[in-house]
Amino acid sequence: MMDLFSETDSATSPAFPEETDQITKLYDLEPYTAFCEDLEFMWRWTIYRDKKLVQEGCSLTLDASRHAVKHVLAFFNVSFNHQQQGA
């Protein structure tokens, strides 16, 4: 019988995006950076602290992704007063 959790150790975190990646930057104020990627059926968002993944998720729209990232960063006590938003 196959163990459902046998492959969980092989999962890798997404690498910090490069400048050439087709990805939308949602937030960028050290030490946090957040990105969003259009997968055509959903938007995948990732939050990095010092270029290391700390949270990821998905939303149905870009606006919903911005909202989700804002809530997660608020949980991390990050202020949005000086945020830099991507297009």
Secondary structure, 3 states (H helix, E strand, C coil): CCCCCCCHHHCCCCCCCCCCCCCEEEEEECCEEEEEEECCCCEEEEEEECCEEEEEEEECCHHHHHHHHHHHHHHCCCCCCCCCCCC
